[in-house]
Amino acid sequence: MTLWAISRDRQRAALATSMLIALFYAFNPFLVVVDTLLEVLSQFWVNRGYREHPLLVVTILGFGAIPPLILIFRRLKDPGLWSGYLNVFALILVLMPTGNVVMAWIREPAKPIIRAEGGIALPSRPARLPDIYFIILDAYARSDVMKELFDFDNEPFLHRLEKKGFFIARESRTNYGQTPLSLASTLNCEYLDKLIAPSTRDRDPLALLIGDNLVVKSLRPLGYQFAAFATGYDPTECTQADRFLGPRHPADNFQMLVVRMTPLRFLPFPVKSWDFYRSMRERILFVLGHLPELAQAKEPTFTFAHIVGPHHPFVFGENGEDVSPSASNARGRGSKKLDNPKNYRDGYRKQAIYLTKRVEETIDRILAQSPEPPIIILQSDHGSGLRHHLNDLERTDLRERMSILNCYYFPNHNYEGLTPRITPVNSFRVVFNNNFGTKLPILENRNLFSTYDDPFQFVDVTDRLDSNRDRGREYTPPDSYPGMVH
C-alpha cells in the first residue's frame, strides 16, 4: 500500500513488493553465507569462530535493494512484462518441490501400515478403573550410565520409588535408539517390522502410530479418555487426543520456521511465543505442574506425557534456573547446536538432576491426589547422546544410547512378567495382562539400532550389548549435537 501510494502505479508497486518479500526470506541463507565467509577470513588473523551479524546482513540487503527499487520506479519501461517473468519463476519454485515429491513417490511408493484397525480385547474390567500415566523422559540415561558418564547418582531416587511400590527394571534397554521409533513400538506393543513396511526415510507413519495407537484403542471400549500434552516435537504432538493440554501461547512450527528464516528473530523487543527455549521450558513446566490434575477427571484417563528432557537443548540448571542460550540466539533458533562434549555433559547432568527432582514431586502428587491408585509407567525412550553418532553405528556408544530408565507402578503390585531387562515393547503387554486379564505373550527383548538417515534399516545389536564386548572402548563424541534430532 505504501509503495503504491508513493508511485501511484500498481504494477510497479507489486513488482517492488515481490522483490522486498524475496529479500525478507533470503535473510537467513544470506546470514549463513556472511557468517561462513567471516569465519573463514578470521582464520587469517584471529579465529573467532561462528558469529552472527544480523545488522550487517540487514544493512547489506537494505543497500542492495536500492538499485532494484530505482530501476523499478524510474527506469523500467514495461513492469507488466517483468511481473509475468516473476509469475513464471514462482511457478517453477512451486513445481520443483512438487516434482521431488512425485519422483520420490514413483521411486518408492508410500508403505501401508501393517496393523489391525481395532485394539486388544480386554476381557477383565476392574471394578474401579485406574488412571494410566505414561511418562516419558526423553534421553534419560539408565542409572549406571548416568553415574558413569555424568557423575549423577540417581539411585536414591530409584530407592524412594521402590519404597512407594514401584518395580525398577535396572538393566532395561530400549528397543530402538530414536524417539519416534521407540514410542511407536511401545504404544503399539509390537516391533516395527510388524507395524510398518520398511521405508527408506519416510517417518510420517510413525506419528500416526503414536497418536492413533493400539493402547488407546484397547482402552476406549472401557470408557477411557486419551489425554496428551504439547511437546513442540511433531511426532509426539497428539493433537487429536480427547484432551490436548499445553501452555496457551506457544508459536506453532510454521510460525517458528518463518521466524528462523527472517530478521524477525532479531527484533529489539522480545516476543515470548517466538523464543524456542522459553517455549520449551514452559511446556516442560506445564506438564510437571498439571499432570496430577488429571486425577480429578470423572472418566478414567490414559495420559501420554512426553517430557522433552533431559535431552538437549539444555534450558534448566540444577535448581531449575533458566540456562537457555542468549536471547539473540534463542528467538526462533531451535536448531542451534552444541559443539562441545564438556558442555553437553555439564548441561545434561544439571538438567537431569532438576527433572529427576521435579518428576518425583509430580509422582508424589499423582499418588496423593488419585481417588483410585493409578498405573504409572516412568520410562525413557532411549538413552543419552553424549557419544551418539546419528549415522554411524561403529562410532556410537551403544550401551549409553540403548540403556534406559524403566519404572512401573501397579495398584495391585502384581509385577509378574516384569524383569530387570524388560524392554518397552512389552510394557503395555504386562499392563494389560496383570491389570485387565489378557494373556498376551511376552516378546523377546531385542535392541535394534538404525541411523537417522535410514531409520528403518535396523541392525540387531542385542548380542553385542549382552556380551559387553564394547566395554572399556574409547569413544569420540560427535562434532555437534543437533538440538531437534531425537
Number of C-alpha atoms within 10 A of each C-alpha: 11 9 16 15 10 10 14 12 13 15 18 23 22 17 19 23 17 14 15 17 10 11 18 17 16 15 20 18 11 17 22 16 13 18 18 16 11 18 17 14 13 14 11 8 7 9 12 12 12 13 13 15 13 19 12 12 20 17 11 12 17 13 11 12 15 11 9 16 19 12 12 19 18 11 11 15 11 11 20 15 11 16 17 11 12 15 11 12 12 11 11 12 11 11 12 11 11 12 11 11 12 13 12 12 11 10 9 12 11 14 12 12 17 12 14 9 9 10 17 17 15 17 12 13 11 11 6 10 19 23 23 22 24 19 22 23 26 24 31 29 31 27 19 19 20 24 15 11 15 20 13 16 15 17 13 9 13 20 13 12 19 15 9 13 15 21 22 21 20 19 17 22 32 30 31 31 29 24 22 23 25 23 28 28 26 28 24 24 23 19 20 23 13 12 20 17 13 18 16 11 12 15 15 12 17 23 19 15 24 25 21 18 21 24 20 24 18 16 21 15 13 16 11 21 20 24 22 25 26 24 22 19 15 13 21 24 18 24 15 12 18 13 16 16 20 19 14 9 11 21 18 11 13 9 13 20 15 15 21 23 18 18 19 16 24 18 10 8 7 13 12 14 18 26 23 25 27 18 21 24 18 18 23 21 17 17 23 19 15 15 22 19 12 20 25 13 12 8 16 23 26 23 24 26 23 25 25 21 23 26 26 23 27 26 22 23 20 17 13 17 11 14 16 18 15 9 16 16 17 20 26 29 22 20 15 16 15 18 14 14 18 12 12 20 16 15 22 28 21 22 24 27 19 17 24 18 15 17 18 16 13 18 20 14 16 23 17 13 15 17 14 15 20 21 21 24 23 19 26 31 33 31 30 30 28 24 20 23 21 20 14 12 15 10 16 20 22 23 22 24 28 29 32 33 27 28 22 22 24 20 14 12 14 15 17 10 15 19 14 13 16 24 25 27 27 25 21 20 24 23 24 21 21 18 21 17 15 17 13 14 11 16 14 10 17 17 22 19 22 20 17 17 12 15 21 22 15 16 12 14 17 17 11 13 17 9 9 10 10 13 11 7 7 9 14 13 19 19 12 15 24 16 16 14 13 20
